[in-house]
């Protein structure tokens, strides 16, 4: 269908991108692609190829550990077997989905690497914003939470003691490495689906099993931050990040526009036309 700086874009790529744009429903068999969908899919695929090629040039990779952590985080949103069922409904197996997830992570890391060198905030800008805000505020108490997902309350209950002791749930004695790090939460930020009494737990302690949608979860407090005055360093770091976010977005859009204009792109227009007419 196309070649972008030496990277091939094939028909199956275009079809998958169209389905992704649609949210995978309806299927292409029940409703053929429109010219607008084909054009939008090609634009996204060309831009993705350009970003991934630049990431490759910069040595960006996604480790198996990073892929597994993201996989577990997503699995945590489904009951046991729910992810596989959802994939089957859109005609995708787990292996294909993991490869797509790896490419998504690779794209994200590549984009981050690209903007890291072109979006900056000077110390003077941070200091100026800091002076406008005045003294640092108060930092609320926060806890860091890790979630473990099980297929039943019984399984979660039997694994609770082992996990709290950092042993493996199967009794092998090896340190448990499963679970998904949910990050830090203040009391106000704690999601309603998490137990409200998590703030009563000490570091390393585990919640009682929480049943939800045919599955069960354990939530572990892995770290605590006491409330107190925010340090100037932490406030400056927060200001720096707030200033960087819109600059990164603008820098990436500008870089992508320039890179696309300079890219070597060869498109088989006749094949795209056949796809839009439902002939492929």
C-alpha positions as CSV (number, residue, x, y, z in Angstrom):
1,X,0.0,0.0,0.0
2,X,2.8,2.4,0.9
3,X,6.5,2.8,1.7
4,X,7.6,5.3,4.3
5,X,11.3,5.9,4.6
6,X,11.9,2.3,3.7
7,X,9.2,1.0,6.0
8,X,6.4,-0.9,4.3
9,X,2.7,-0.3,5.1
10,X,0.6,-3.3,3.9
11,X,-3.1,-3.8,3.3
12,X,-3.6,-5.6,6.6
13,X,-2.1,-2.6,8.5
14,X,-4.6,-0.2,6.8
15,X,-7.5,-2.5,7.6
16,X,-6.5,-2.9,11.3
17,X,-6.1,0.9,11.6
18,X,-9.6,1.5,10.1
19,X,-11.0,-1.0,12.6
20,X,-9.1,0.7,15.4
21,X,-10.6,4.1,14.4
22,X,-14.1,2.6,14.5
23,X,-13.5,0.9,17.8
24,X,-13.5,-2.4,16.0
25,X,-17.2,-2.3,15.2
26,X,-18.7,-2.7,12.7
27,X,-16.4,-5.1,10.9
28,X,-15.1,-4.3,7.4
29,X,-17.1,-7.3,6.2
30,X,-20.4,-5.7,7.3
31,X,-19.5,-2.2,6.4
32,X,-16.7,-1.3,3.9
33,X,-14.3,1.5,4.5
34,X,-15.1,5.0,3.3
35,X,-12.5,7.1,1.5
36,X,-12.3,9.4,4.6
37,X,-11.5,6.3,6.8
38,X,-8.9,5.1,4.3
39,X,-7.3,8.5,4.1
40,X,-7.2,8.9,7.9
41,X,-5.8,5.4,8.4
42,X,-3.0,6.1,6.0
43,X,-2.1,9.4,7.6
44,X,-1.9,7.8,11.0
45,X,0.2,4.9,9.7
46,X,2.6,7.2,7.9
47,X,3.1,9.3,11.0
48,X,3.6,6.2,13.1
49,X,6.1,4.8,10.8
50,X,8.1,8.1,10.8
51,X,8.1,8.2,14.7
52,X,9.0,4.6,15.1
53,X,11.9,4.9,12.6
54,X,13.2,7.9,14.5
55,X,12.9,6.0,17.7
56,X,14.9,3.1,16.2
57,X,17.6,5.6,15.1
58,X,17.8,6.8,18.7
59,X,18.0,3.3,20.1
60,X,14.6,3.3,21.8
61,X,13.4,-0.2,22.8
62,X,10.6,-1.7,25.0
63,X,11.9,-4.4,27.4
64,X,9.9,-7.6,28.0
65,X,9.6,-6.4,31.6
66,X,8.0,-3.1,30.6
67,X,5.6,-5.0,28.2
68,X,4.6,-7.4,30.9
69,X,3.9,-4.6,33.4
70,X,1.7,-2.8,31.0
71,X,0.0,-6.1,30.1
72,X,-0.8,-6.8,33.8
73,X,-2.0,-3.2,34.2
74,X,-4.5,-3.7,31.4
75,X,-5.5,-7.1,32.6
76,X,-6.4,-5.6,35.9
77,X,-9.3,-3.8,34.2
78,X,-10.9,-7.2,33.2
79,X,-12.2,-10.2,35.2
80,X,-10.2,-13.4,34.7
81,X,-10.5,-14.4,31.0
82,X,-12.2,-11.1,30.1
83,X,-9.3,-9.7,28.1
84,X,-9.1,-12.8,25.9
85,X,-12.9,-12.8,25.4
86,X,-12.7,-9.1,24.4
87,X,-9.9,-9.9,21.9
88,X,-11.8,-12.8,20.4
89,X,-14.8,-10.5,19.8
90,X,-12.6,-8.3,17.5
91,X,-10.8,-11.2,15.9
92,X,-7.5,-10.7,17.6
93,X,-5.4,-13.3,19.5
94,X,-3.3,-12.6,22.6
95,X,0.0,-12.7,20.6
96,X,-1.2,-10.2,18.1
97,X,-2.5,-7.9,20.8
98,X,0.8,-8.1,22.8
99,X,2.7,-7.1,19.6
100,X,0.3,-4.2,19.0
101,X,0.8,-3.2,22.6
102,X,4.6,-3.3,22.3
103,X,4.4,-1.1,19.2
104,X,2.1,1.3,21.1
105,X,4.6,1.5,24.0
106,X,7.5,1.9,21.5
107,X,5.7,4.8,19.8
108,X,5.1,6.5,23.2
109,X,8.8,6.1,24.2
110,X,10.0,7.2,20.8
111,X,7.8,10.4,21.0
112,X,9.1,11.0,24.5
113,X,12.7,10.7,23.3
114,X,12.1,13.0,20.4
115,X,10.6,15.9,22.5
116,X,13.1,15.4,25.3
117,X,15.8,17.3,23.3
118,X,13.6,20.0,21.9
119,X,11.1,20.9,24.6
120,X,12.9,22.6,27.5
121,X,12.2,24.8,30.5
122,X,15.0,27.0,31.9
123,X,15.7,27.4,35.7
124,X,14.9,31.1,35.3
125,X,11.4,30.2,34.0
126,X,10.8,27.9,36.9
127,X,12.0,30.4,39.4
128,X,9.8,33.1,37.9
129,X,6.7,30.9,38.2
130,X,7.8,29.9,41.7
131,X,7.9,33.5,42.8
132,X,4.4,34.1,41.4
133,X,3.0,31.2,43.4
134,X,4.7,32.2,46.6
135,X,5.6,29.7,49.4
136,X,5.1,26.0,48.8
137,X,1.8,24.6,50.0
138,X,1.1,21.6,52.2
139,X,1.7,18.1,50.9
140,X,-1.2,15.7,51.8
141,X,-0.6,12.2,53.1
142,X,-0.2,9.7,50.3
143,X,0.1,6.0,49.9
144,X,1.4,3.9,47.0
145,X,-0.8,1.0,46.1
146,X,-0.1,-2.3,44.3
147,X,-3.0,-4.4,43.0
148,X,-3.1,-8.2,42.7
149,X,-5.9,-9.9,40.7
150,X,-7.3,-13.4,41.3
151,X,-10.1,-15.4,39.8
152,X,-11.9,-15.9,43.1
153,X,-12.1,-14.6,46.7
154,X,-10.9,-18.0,47.9
155,X,-7.8,-17.8,45.8
156,X,-7.1,-14.2,46.9
157,X,-7.6,-15.2,50.6
158,X,-5.1,-18.1,50.4
159,X,-2.5,-15.9,48.6
160,X,-2.9,-12.9,51.0
161,X,-0.5,-14.0,53.7
162,X,2.1,-15.1,51.1
163,X,1.9,-11.8,49.3
164,X,2.1,-9.7,52.4
165,X,5.3,-11.6,53.3
166,X,6.7,-11.0,49.8
167,X,6.6,-14.8,49.2
168,X,5.1,-16.3,46.1
169,X,1.4,-17.3,46.3
170,X,2.2,-20.9,45.3
171,X,4.5,-21.4,48.3
172,X,7.8,-21.6,46.4
173,X,9.3,-18.9,48.7
174,X,10.4,-16.8,45.8
175,X,9.7,-13.0,46.0
176,X,6.4,-12.1,44.5
177,X,6.8,-9.9,41.4
178,X,3.3,-10.0,40.0
179,X,0.8,-7.2,40.5
180,X,0.3,-3.8,39.1
181,X,1.7,-0.6,40.6
182,X,-1.2,1.8,40.7
183,X,1.0,4.7,41.9
184,X,0.4,7.3,44.7
185,X,-2.9,8.5,46.0
186,X,-4.0,11.1,48.6
187,X,-7.3,10.5,50.4
188,X,-9.1,12.7,47.9
189,X,-7.5,11.0,44.9
190,X,-8.3,7.4,46.0
191,X,-10.6,5.8,43.4
192,X,-14.0,4.6,44.6
193,X,-13.2,1.0,43.5
194,X,-10.3,0.8,46.0
195,X,-11.0,0.0,49.7
196,X,-11.5,3.2,51.7
197,X,-9.6,1.8,54.7
198,X,-6.3,1.5,52.8
199,X,-5.0,4.5,54.6
200,X,-5.2,2.5,57.9
201,X,-2.7,0.0,56.6
202,X,1.0,0.1,57.3
203,X,3.7,-0.3,54.6
204,X,3.6,-3.9,53.3
205,X,0.1,-4.6,54.7
206,X,-2.6,-6.1,52.5
207,X,-6.3,-5.3,52.2
208,X,-8.9,-8.0,52.6
209,X,-10.0,-9.5,49.2
210,X,-12.3,-7.2,47.2
211,X,-14.8,-8.9,44.9
212,X,-15.7,-7.3,41.6
213,X,-17.2,-8.6,38.4
214,X,-16.5,-12.2,39.0
215,X,-12.9,-11.6,40.1
216,X,-11.1,-10.6,43.3
217,X,-8.3,-8.2,44.1
218,X,-5.9,-7.6,46.9
219,X,-4.5,-4.1,47.4
220,X,-1.1,-3.6,49.1
221,X,0.3,-0.4,50.6
222,X,3.9,-0.5,49.4
223,X,4.9,3.0,50.5
224,X,3.6,5.9,52.6
225,X,4.3,9.6,52.5
226,X,3.4,11.6,55.6
227,X,1.6,14.9,55.2
228,X,3.7,18.0,55.7
229,X,5.0,21.2,54.1
230,X,5.9,20.8,50.4
231,X,9.6,21.3,49.8
232,X,10.8,24.0,47.5
233,X,12.5,21.4,45.4
234,X,9.3,19.3,45.0
235,X,7.3,22.4,44.1
236,X,9.9,23.5,41.5
237,X,9.8,20.0,40.0
238,X,6.0,20.2,39.8
239,X,6.2,23.6,38.2
240,X,8.8,22.4,35.7
241,X,6.6,19.5,34.6
242,X,3.5,21.8,34.3
243,X,5.5,24.1,32.0
244,X,6.9,21.2,30.0
245,X,3.6,19.4,29.2
246,X,2.2,21.9,26.7
247,X,5.7,22.6,25.3
248,X,6.2,18.9,24.6
249,X,2.9,18.6,22.8
250,X,3.6,21.6,20.6
251,X,7.2,20.5,20.0
252,X,6.1,17.0,18.9
253,X,3.4,18.4,16.6
254,X,6.0,20.7,15.0
255,X,8.6,18.0,14.7
256,X,6.1,15.5,13.2
257,X,4.9,18.0,10.6
258,X,8.4,18.8,9.5
259,X,9.5,15.1,9.5
260,X,6.4,14.2,7.5
261,X,7.1,16.9,4.9
262,X,10.7,15.7,4.5
263,X,9.9,11.9,4.5
264,X,10.1,9.7,1.5
265,X,6.6,8.4,1.1
266,X,5.4,6.3,-1.8
267,X,1.7,5.4,-1.8
268,X,-0.1,2.9,-4.2
269,X,-3.1,5.2,-4.8
270,X,-4.8,2.6,-7.0
271,X,-4.8,0.1,-4.1
272,X,-6.2,2.6,-1.7
273,X,-9.0,3.4,-4.2
274,X,-9.8,-0.3,-4.5
275,X,-10.0,-0.6,-0.8
276,X,-12.4,2.4,-0.6
277,X,-14.5,0.8,-3.3
278,X,-14.6,-2.6,-1.4
279,X,-12.6,-4.4,-4.1
280,X,-9.8,-5.7,-1.8
